[in-house]
């Protein structure tokens, strides 16, 4: 007679598999018995007009705001045309004498502009009030023809 194909290890694996299947069926029956009847309302979430998640449904009597698609601006807003020839006034926010560059804060728009020592008409230091003109540089607008007031 031939040797049986069922070894001890195979029998143990089969027992474990059957035990796992029974435990899984028990857990499923337990969940089904303890569930709240499958109410979907308990799991619902709504968004209010501000985009916040709330648990109450929106009031259908409230009039909704109508927003036109063409009024929605995507991306960076367009800048106004800058008059480069107009003389502006500002204050030196930072200036490094050793490296020869700094930044000027415009008095009107509160924007900061790069200034290089080559764009100076006179020597300046931090805190000085200056008048300057703008010129388009590689990385943005640069202050040129800078002189103290």
Backbone as JSON Lines, residues from 0, in Angstrom:
{"i":0,"aa":"X","n":[0.82,-1.19,0.0],"ca":[0.0,0.0,0.0],"c":[0.86,1.24,0.0]}
{"i":1,"aa":"X","n":[0.36,2.29,-0.69],"ca":[1.11,3.55,-0.75],"c":[0.9,4.39,0.49]}
{"i":2,"aa":"X","n":[1.81,5.26,0.69],"ca":[1.77,6.14,1.84],"c":[0.7,7.21,1.64]}
{"i":3,"aa":"X","n":[-0.02,7.59,2.68],"ca":[-1.08,8.59,2.59],"c":[-0.47,9.96,2.25]}
{"i":4,"aa":"X","n":[-1.17,10.73,1.43],"ca":[-0.7,12.05,1.02],"c":[-0.96,13.11,2.09]}
{"i":5,"aa":"X","n":[-1.8,12.8,3.07],"ca":[-2.11,13.77,4.12],"c":[-1.08,13.66,5.24]}
{"i":6,"aa":"X","n":[-0.27,14.71,5.37],"ca":[0.73,14.73,6.43],"c":[0.18,15.51,7.61]}
{"i":7,"aa":"X","n":[0.89,15.47,8.71],"ca":[0.47,16.18,9.92],"c":[0.37,17.68,9.65]}
{"i":8,"aa":"X","n":[1.35,18.24,8.94],"ca":[1.38,19.69,8.65],"c":[0.17,20.09,7.81]}
{"i":9,"aa":"X","n":[-0.18,19.25,6.82],"ca":[-1.33,19.57,5.98],"c":[-2.62,19.55,6.79]}
{"i":10,"aa":"X","n":[-2.74,18.6,7.68],"ca":[-3.94,18.51,8.53],"c":[-4.05,19.74,9.43]}
{"i":11,"aa":"X","n":[-2.93,20.18,10.0],"ca":[-2.92,21.36,10.88],"c":[-3.3,22.63,10.11]}
{"i":12,"aa":"X","n":[-2.77,22.78,8.9],"ca":[-3.1,23.94,8.07],"c":[-4.59,23.98,7.77]}
{"i":13,"aa":"X","n":[-5.15,22.81,7.45],"ca":[-6.58,22.72,7.14],"c":[-7.42,23.09,8.36]}
{"i":14,"aa":"X","n":[-7.01,22.64,9.55],"ca":[-7.72,22.97,10.8],"c":[-7.69,24.49,11.04]}
{"i":15,"aa":"X","n":[-6.52,25.11,10.87],"ca":[-6.38,26.55,11.07],"c":[-7.26,27.32,10.09]}
{"i":16,"aa":"X","n":[-7.31,26.86,8.83],"ca":[-8.1,27.53,7.81],"c":[-9.59,27.46,8.15]}
{"i":17,"aa":"X","n":[-10.04,26.31,8.59],"ca":[-11.45,26.15,8.97],"c":[-11.79,27.0,10.21]}
{"i":18,"aa":"X","n":[-10.86,27.06,11.17],"ca":[-11.07,27.85,12.38],"c":[-11.17,29.34,12.04]}
{"i":19,"aa":"X","n":[-10.3,29.8,11.13],"ca":[-10.32,31.2,10.7],"c":[-11.64,31.54,10.02]}
{"i":20,"aa":"X","n":[-12.13,30.61,9.17],"ca":[-13.39,30.81,8.46],"c":[-14.54,30.93,9.44]}
{"i":21,"aa":"X","n":[-14.55,30.07,10.48],"ca":[-15.61,30.12,11.5],"c":[-15.57,31.44,12.28]}
{"i":22,"aa":"X","n":[-14.36,31.89,12.65],"ca":[-14.22,33.16,13.38],"c":[-14.71,34.34,12.55]}
{"i":23,"aa":"X","n":[-14.39,34.31,11.25],"ca":[-14.82,35.37,10.36],"c":[-16.34,35.39,10.25]}
{"i":24,"aa":"X","n":[-16.96,34.24,10.15],"ca":[-18.43,34.15,10.07],"c":[-19.06,34.65,11.37]}
{"i":25,"aa":"X","n":[-18.44,34.33,12.52],"ca":[-18.95,34.79,13.83],"c":[-18.9,36.32,13.91]}
{"i":26,"aa":"X","n":[-17.77,36.91,13.49],"ca":[-17.61,38.36,13.54],"c":[-18.63,39.05,12.64]}
{"i":27,"aa":"X","n":[-18.86,38.49,11.45],"ca":[-19.83,39.07,10.53],"c":[-21.23,39.03,11.13]}
{"i":28,"aa":"X","n":[-21.59,37.9,11.77],"ca":[-22.91,37.77,12.41],"c":[-23.03,38.75,13.57]}
{"i":29,"aa":"X","n":[-21.95,38.94,14.31],"ca":[-21.94,39.87,15.44],"c":[-22.13,41.31,14.96]}
{"i":30,"aa":"X","n":[-21.43,41.68,13.89],"ca":[-21.58,43.03,13.32],"c":[-23.01,43.25,12.84]}
{"i":31,"aa":"X","n":[-23.58,42.23,12.2],"ca":[-24.93,42.34,11.67],"c":[-25.93,42.52,12.81]}
{"i":32,"aa":"X","n":[-25.72,41.81,13.92],"ca":[-26.63,41.89,15.06],"c":[-26.5,43.23,15.78]}
{"i":33,"aa":"X","n":[-25.3,43.8,15.84],"ca":[-25.07,45.04,16.56],"c":[-25.22,46.3,15.71]}
{"i":34,"aa":"X","n":[-25.47,46.14,14.41],"ca":[-25.58,47.32,13.55],"c":[-26.86,48.06,13.85]}
{"i":35,"aa":"X","n":[-26.88,49.33,13.47],"ca":[-28.04,50.18,13.74],"c":[-29.07,50.07,12.63]}
{"i":36,"aa":"X","n":[-29.18,48.94,12.04],"ca":[-30.17,48.74,10.99],"c":[-29.71,49.26,9.65]}
{"i":37,"aa":"X","n":[-28.43,49.57,9.51],"ca":[-27.9,50.04,8.23],"c":[-28.38,51.42,7.85]}
{"i":38,"aa":"X","n":[-28.56,52.31,8.85],"ca":[-29.03,53.66,8.55],"c":[-27.93,54.45,7.87]}
{"i":39,"aa":"X","n":[-28.22,54.93,6.71],"ca":[-27.25,55.69,5.94],"c":[-27.12,57.12,6.47]}
{"i":40,"aa":"X","n":[-28.18,57.64,7.09],"ca":[-28.15,59.01,7.61],"c":[-27.07,59.21,8.68]}
{"i":41,"aa":"X","n":[-26.8,58.18,9.44],"ca":[-25.79,58.28,10.5],"c":[-24.39,58.47,9.91]}
{"i":42,"aa":"X","n":[-24.21,58.05,8.67],"ca":[-22.89,58.13,8.05],"c":[-22.76,59.31,7.09]}
{"i":43,"aa":"X","n":[-23.79,60.11,6.9],"ca":[-23.78,61.19,5.92],"c":[-23.08,62.43,6.47]}
{"i":44,"aa":"X","n":[-22.42,63.13,5.59],"ca":[-21.8,64.42,5.92],"c":[-22.15,65.38,4.8]}
{"i":45,"aa":"X","n":[-22.32,66.64,5.14],"ca":[-22.71,67.66,4.17],"c":[-21.72,68.81,4.2]}
{"i":46,"aa":"X","n":[-21.7,69.58,3.12],"ca":[-20.87,70.78,3.06],"c":[-21.78,72.0,3.17]}
{"i":47,"aa":"X","n":[-21.4,72.94,4.04],"ca":[-22.18,74.18,4.13],"c":[-21.68,75.17,3.08]}
{"i":48,"aa":"X","n":[-22.26,76.39,3.07],"ca":[-21.92,77.36,2.03],"c":[-20.48,77.83,2.09]}
{"i":49,"aa":"X","n":[-19.81,77.64,3.24],"ca":[-18.41,78.05,3.38],"c":[-17.44,76.92,3.07]}
{"i":50,"aa":"X","n":[-17.97,75.72,2.76],"ca":[-17.11,74.58,2.45],"c":[-16.71,73.76,3.66]}
{"i":51,"aa":"X","n":[-17.36,73.99,4.82],"ca":[-17.07,73.22,6.02],"c":[-17.94,71.97,6.06]}
{"i":52,"aa":"X","n":[-17.43,70.88,6.62],"ca":[-18.19,69.64,6.73],"c":[-19.08,69.72,7.96]}
{"i":53,"aa":"X","n":[-20.4,69.48,7.77],"ca":[-21.37,69.51,8.86],"c":[-22.23,68.26,8.78]}
{"i":54,"aa":"X","n":[-22.95,67.94,9.88],"ca":[-23.79,66.74,9.88],"c":[-25.26,67.03,9.59]}
{"i":55,"aa":"X","n":[-25.63,68.29,9.42],"ca":[-27.02,68.63,9.1],"c":[-27.13,68.94,7.61]}
{"i":56,"aa":"X","n":[-28.2,68.49,6.98],"ca":[-28.36,68.77,5.55],"c":[-28.65,70.24,5.31]}
{"i":57,"aa":"X","n":[-28.33,70.75,4.13],"ca":[-28.56,72.17,3.84],"c":[-30.05,72.47,3.77]}
{"i":58,"aa":"X","n":[-30.41,73.7,4.14],"ca":[-31.8,74.14,4.12],"c":[-32.19,74.47,2.67]}
{"i":59,"aa":"X","n":[-33.17,73.76,2.09],"ca":[-33.51,74.0,0.69],"c":[-34.23,75.34,0.46]}
{"i":60,"aa":"X","n":[-34.74,75.97,1.53],"ca":[-35.46,77.23,1.36],"c":[-34.52,78.42,1.21]}
{"i":61,"aa":"X","n":[-33.26,78.26,1.59],"ca":[-32.29,79.36,1.51],"c":[-31.88,79.55,0.06]}
{"i":62,"aa":"X","n":[-31.89,80.82,-0.37],"ca":[-31.53,81.16,-1.75],"c":[-30.02,81.0,-1.93]}
{"i":63,"aa":"X","n":[-29.62,80.31,-2.97],"ca":[-28.2,80.09,-3.24],"c":[-27.61,81.26,-4.03]}
{"i":64,"aa":"X","n":[-26.33,81.54,-3.79],"ca":[-25.63,82.57,-4.54],"c":[-25.29,82.04,-5.93]}
{"i":65,"aa":"X","n":[-25.5,82.86,-6.92],"ca":[-25.16,82.47,-8.29],"c":[-23.83,83.12,-8.64]}
{"i":66,"aa":"X","n":[-22.87,82.28,-9.03],"ca":[-21.54,82.77,-9.37],"c":[-21.29,82.46,-10.84]}
{"i":67,"aa":"X","n":[-20.93,83.49,-11.59],"ca":[-20.66,83.31,-13.02],"c":[-19.24,82.78,-13.2]}
{"i":68,"aa":"X","n":[-19.09,81.85,-14.1],"ca":[-17.79,81.22,-14.34],"c":[-16.75,82.22,-14.83]}
{"i":69,"aa":"X","n":[-17.18,83.23,-15.6],"ca":[-16.2,84.19,-16.12],"c":[-15.66,85.12,-15.05]}
{"i":70,"aa":"X","n":[-16.31,85.18,-13.88],"ca":[-15.83,86.02,-12.77],"c":[-14.77,85.32,-11.93]}
{"i":71,"aa":"X","n":[-14.56,84.03,-12.14],"ca":[-13.58,83.27,-11.37],"c":[-12.22,83.44,-12.02]}
{"i":72,"aa":"X","n":[-11.27,83.94,-11.24],"ca":[-9.91,84.16,-11.76],"c":[-9.01,83.02,-11.29]}
{"i":73,"aa":"X","n":[-8.43,82.31,-12.22],"ca":[-7.51,81.24,-11.9],"c":[-6.09,81.73,-12.13]}
{"i":74,"aa":"X","n":[-5.19,81.36,-11.23],"ca":[-3.8,81.72,-11.39],"c":[-3.48,83.05,-10.73]}
{"i":75,"aa":"X","n":[-2.37,83.61,-11.13],"ca":[-1.88,84.86,-10.55],"c":[-2.61,86.03,-11.2]}
{"i":76,"aa":"X","n":[-3.15,86.96,-10.39],"ca":[-3.83,88.1,-10.99],"c":[-2.86,88.95,-11.81]}
{"i":77,"aa":"X","n":[-3.39,89.53,-12.86],"ca":[-2.55,90.35,-13.74],"c":[-2.15,91.64,-13.03]}
{"i":78,"aa":"X","n":[-0.89,92.02,-13.2],"ca":[-0.39,93.24,-12.58],"c":[-0.75,94.44,-13.44]}
{"i":79,"aa":"X","n":[-0.86,95.56,-12.77],"ca":[-1.11,96.79,-13.49],"c":[0.15,97.19,-14.22]}
{"i":80,"aa":"X","n":[-0.02,97.93,-15.29],"ca":[1.14,98.42,-16.04],"c":[1.91,99.4,-15.16]}
{"i":81,"aa":"X","n":[3.21,99.21,-15.07],"ca":[4.06,100.06,-14.24],"c":[4.73,101.09,-15.14]}
{"i":82,"aa":"X","n":[4.59,102.36,-14.75],"ca":[5.24,103.43,-15.49],"c":[6.71,103.45,-15.06]}
{"i":83,"aa":"X","n":[7.58,103.0,-15.96],"ca":[9.0,102.87,-15.62],"c":[9.7,104.22,-15.56]}
{"i":84,"aa":"X","n":[9.2,105.19,-16.28],"ca":[9.9,106.48,-16.33],"c":[9.57,107.37,-15.13]}
{"i":85,"aa":"X","n":[8.49,107.11,-14.45],"ca":[8.09,107.95,-13.31],"c":[9.08,107.76,-12.17]}
{"i":86,"aa":"X","n":[9.42,108.88,-11.53],"ca":[10.32,108.81,-10.39],"c":[9.52,108.45,-9.14]}
{"i":87,"aa":"X","n":[10.02,107.5,-8.39],"ca":[9.33,107.02,-7.19],"c":[10.16,107.36,-5.96]}
{"i":88,"aa":"X","n":[9.5,107.3,-4.81],"ca":[10.22,107.51,-3.56],"c":[10.08,106.25,-2.7]}
{"i":89,"aa":"X","n":[11.09,106.03,-1.9],"ca":[11.08,104.86,-1.03],"c":[12.12,104.98,0.06]}
{"i":90,"aa":"X","n":[12.27,103.88,0.79],"ca":[13.23,103.85,1.89],"c":[14.1,102.6,1.72]}
{"i":91,"aa":"X","n":[15.39,102.73,1.99],"ca":[16.31,101.59,1.9],"c":[15.99,100.65,3.08]}
{"i":92,"aa":"X","n":[15.48,99.46,2.77],"ca":[15.14,98.48,3.8],"c":[16.37,97.7,4.23]}
{"i":93,"aa":"X","n":[17.21,97.34,3.25],"ca":[18.4,96.53,3.52],"c":[19.45,96.92,2.49]}
{"i":94,"aa":"X","n":[20.68,97.06,2.93],"ca":[21.77,97.28,1.98],"c":[23.05,96.72,2.54]}
{"i":95,"aa":"X","n":[23.68,95.82,1.79],"ca":[24.94,95.2,2.18],"c":[26.06,95.89,1.4]}
{"i":96,"aa":"X","n":[26.86,96.68,2.12],"ca":[27.94,97.45,1.48],"c":[29.01,96.52,0.88]}
{"i":97,"aa":"X","n":[29.29,95.41,1.58],"ca":[30.35,94.5,1.11],"c":[29.98,93.83,-0.2]}
{"i":98,"aa":"X","n":[28.73,93.39,-0.31],"ca":[28.31,92.69,-1.52],"c":[27.75,93.63,-2.58]}
{"i":99,"aa":"X","n":[27.34,94.81,-2.19],"ca":[26.93,95.82,-3.16],"c":[25.5,95.7,-3.65]}
{"i":100,"aa":"X","n":[24.6,95.21,-2.82],"ca":[23.2,95.16,-3.23],"c":[22.29,95.37,-2.02]}
{"i":101,"aa":"X","n":[21.01,95.61,-2.3],"ca":[20.05,95.8,-1.24],"c":[18.64,95.86,-1.8]}
{"i":102,"aa":"X","n":[17.7,96.33,-0.95],"ca":[16.3,96.41,-1.34],"c":[15.71,97.74,-0.9]}
{"i":103,"aa":"X","n":[14.88,98.3,-1.77],"ca":[14.18,99.55,-1.49],"c":[12.7,99.23,-1.39]}
{"i":104,"aa":"X","n":[12.05,99.77,-0.34],"ca":[10.6,99.6,-0.19],"c":[9.92,100.86,-0.69]}
{"i":105,"aa":"X","n":[9.05,100.7,-1.69],"ca":[8.34,101.82,-2.29],"c":[7.34,102.38,-1.27]}
{"i":106,"aa":"X","n":[7.27,103.7,-1.15],"ca":[6.37,104.36,-0.18],"c":[4.9,104.16,-0.55]}
{"i":107,"aa":"X","n":[4.57,104.22,-1.84],"ca":[3.18,104.13,-2.28],"c":[2.65,102.7,-2.26]}
{"i":108,"aa":"X","n":[3.31,101.81,-2.99],"ca":[2.79,100.45,-3.17],"c":[3.3,99.46,-2.12]}
{"i":109,"aa":"X","n":[4.24,99.85,-1.3],"ca":[4.86,99.0,-0.28],"c":[5.57,97.77,-0.89]}
{"i":110,"aa":"X","n":[5.86,97.82,-2.19],"ca":[6.6,96.74,-2.84],"c":[8.08,96.95,-2.61]}
{"i":111,"aa":"X","n":[8.84,95.83,-2.64],"ca":[10.29,95.91,-2.47],"c":[10.94,95.69,-3.83]}
{"i":112,"aa":"X","n":[11.96,96.5,-4.11],"ca":[12.67,96.4,-5.37],"c":[14.15,96.22,-5.1]}
{"i":113,"aa":"X","n":[14.78,95.4,-5.92],"ca":[16.22,95.12,-5.82],"c":[17.0,96.34,-6.31]}
{"i":114,"aa":"X","n":[18.09,96.63,-5.62],"ca":[18.97,97.71,-6.06],"c":[20.41,97.21,-5.98]}
{"i":115,"aa":"X","n":[21.18,97.49,-7.05],"ca":[22.58,97.11,-7.08],"c":[23.42,98.37,-6.97]}
{"i":116,"aa":"X","n":[24.63,98.24,-6.52],"ca":[25.52,99.38,-6.34],"c":[25.75,100.13,-7.66]}
{"i":117,"aa":"X","n":[25.62,99.44,-8.79],"ca":[25.78,100.09,-10.1],"c":[24.62,101.05,-10.39]}
{"i":118,"aa":"X","n":[23.45,100.82,-9.74],"ca":[22.3,101.68,-9.96],"c":[22.25,102.88,-9.03]}
{"i":119,"aa":"X","n":[23.27,103.06,-8.19],"ca":[23.28,104.17,-7.23],"c":[23.95,105.41,-7.83]}
{"i":120,"aa":"X","n":[23.37,106.57,-7.57],"ca":[23.98,107.83,-7.99],"c":[24.87,108.36,-6.87]}
{"i":121,"aa":"X","n":[24.47,108.07,-5.6],"ca":[25.24,108.49,-4.42],"c":[25.29,107.3,-3.47]}
{"i":122,"aa":"X","n":[26.16,107.43,-2.47],"ca":[26.25,106.36,-1.49],"c":[25.03,106.38,-0.58]}
{"i":123,"aa":"X","n":[24.5,105.19,-0.23],"ca":[23.31,105.09,0.62],"c":[23.57,104.12,1.76]}
{"i":124,"aa":"X","n":[22.72,104.23,2.78],"ca":[22.77,103.27,3.88],"c":[21.34,102.94,4.28]}
{"i":125,"aa":"X","n":[21.16,101.91,5.1],"ca":[19.83,101.47,5.52],"c":[19.08,102.59,6.21]}
{"i":126,"aa":"X","n":[17.79,102.73,5.88],"ca":[16.95,103.74,6.5],"c":[16.88,105.06,5.73]}
{"i":127,"aa":"X","n":[17.74,105.25,4.73],"ca":[17.73,106.49,3.94],"c":[16.48,106.56,3.07]}
{"i":128,"aa":"X","n":[15.92,107.79,2.95],"ca":[14.84,108.04,2.0],"c":[15.49,108.32,0.66]}
{"i":129,"aa":"X","n":[14.97,107.67,-0.38],"ca":[15.59,107.81,-1.7],"c":[14.53,108.01,-2.78]}
{"i":130,"aa":"X","n":[14.97,108.57,-3.9],"ca":[14.12,108.61,-5.09],"c":[14.8,107.69,-6.11]}
{"i":131,"aa":"X","n":[13.98,107.01,-6.91],"ca":[14.54,106.04,-7.85],"c":[13.59,105.83,-9.02]}
{"i":132,"aa":"X","n":[14.11,105.22,-10.06],"ca":[13.32,104.81,-11.22],"c":[13.41,103.3,-11.33]}
{"i":133,"aa":"X","n":[12.48,102.7,-12.06],"ca":[12.46,101.25,-12.22],"c":[12.92,100.84,-13.6]}
{"i":134,"aa":"X","n":[13.54,99.68,-13.64],"ca":[14.02,99.1,-14.88],"c":[13.8,97.6,-14.8]}
{"i":135,"aa":"X","n":[13.37,96.98,-15.89],"ca":[13.12,95.54,-15.89],"c":[14.44,94.8,-15.88]}
{"i":136,"aa":"X","n":[14.61,93.89,-14.9],"ca":[15.81,93.09,-14.8],"c":[15.52,91.63,-15.11]}
{"i":137,"aa":"X","n":[16.5,90.76,-14.88],"ca":[16.32,89.34,-15.16],"c":[15.27,88.69,-14.27]}
{"i":138,"aa":"X","n":[15.25,89.06,-13.01],"ca":[14.34,88.42,-12.05],"c":[13.24,89.34,-11.55]}
{"i":139,"aa":"X","n":[12.97,90.41,-12.24],"ca":[11.93,91.34,-11.81],"c":[12.39,92.77,-12.0]}
{"i":140,"aa":"X","n":[11.71,93.67,-11.31],"ca":[12.0,95.09,-11.45],"c":[13.19,95.47,-10.55]}
{"i":141,"aa":"X","n":[14.09,96.28,-11.1],"ca":[15.26,96.77,-10.37],"c":[15.18,98.28,-10.23]}
{"i":142,"aa":"X","n":[15.64,98.79,-9.11],"ca":[15.71,100.23,-8.9],"c":[17.02,100.73,-9.49]}
{"i":143,"aa":"X","n":[16.91,101.8,-10.29],"ca":[18.1,102.41,-10.9],"c":[18.05,103.92,-10.67]}
{"i":144,"aa":"X","n":[19.17,104.58,-10.89],"ca":[19.28,106.03,-10.71],"c":[18.78,106.42,-9.31]}
{"i":145,"aa":"X","n":[19.32,105.73,-8.31],"ca":[18.9,105.93,-6.91],"c":[19.71,107.05,-6.3]}
{"i":146,"aa":"X","n":[19.0,108.04,-5.72],"ca":[19.69,109.12,-5.02],"c":[18.9,109.48,-3.77]}
{"i":147,"aa":"X","n":[19.63,109.93,-2.73],"ca":[18.98,110.27,-1.46],"c":[18.2,111.58,-1.59]}
{"i":148,"aa":"X","n":[17.16,111.66,-0.76],"ca":[16.32,112.87,-0.76],"c":[16.75,113.76,0.39]}
